[in-house]
């Protein structure tokens, strides 16, 4: 979403941050898998899908892509806190805070 793009650009504009934004999936969390968001400096040509959004490059490795294909990334700034959130059509269940899911 535009909110997510704006926040990612803000995060990456900080001095010591990477040039790219990575979305990954790892085992764990209360529902089985959890989302990971981090900055990166290197694209792994053999493992990464690269998505371009308004001069922003988002990286998703091929393994993670199977879990979050067709998902939408948003950034929500609410009274209870600010965070990235993923609307994932592949998730069968997710935890209450939305940071982990099962398939």
C-alpha positions, 0 to 999 in steps of 0.5 A: 500500500502507499502507507507501507511504501512511505514508511519503508522509504522513511526507514531506508533513508536513515543513515545506516540502513540498507538499500532494499527492504526484505520480507521473509517468513521463518518458523516460530510465533504462536501460529507456526510461521512469522513475518520478518521485515528488515533492510538489506544491502545485497540482492541474492540473484539466485534466491530473491524475487525483486518487486519494484514500487515507486523506486523502492525495491522489496526482496522476498526469497523464493521459499518465503514467496510460497507462503505470502504470494498474492499478499498485501503489505500495509503500514498502520499507525494507530493509538495502540502502536505502529506496525507493518501488517500483511493481508495474506490470503494463504494463511488459514489462521493467524494470531491475535496480533497478526505477526504469525500465521499458519497454512 
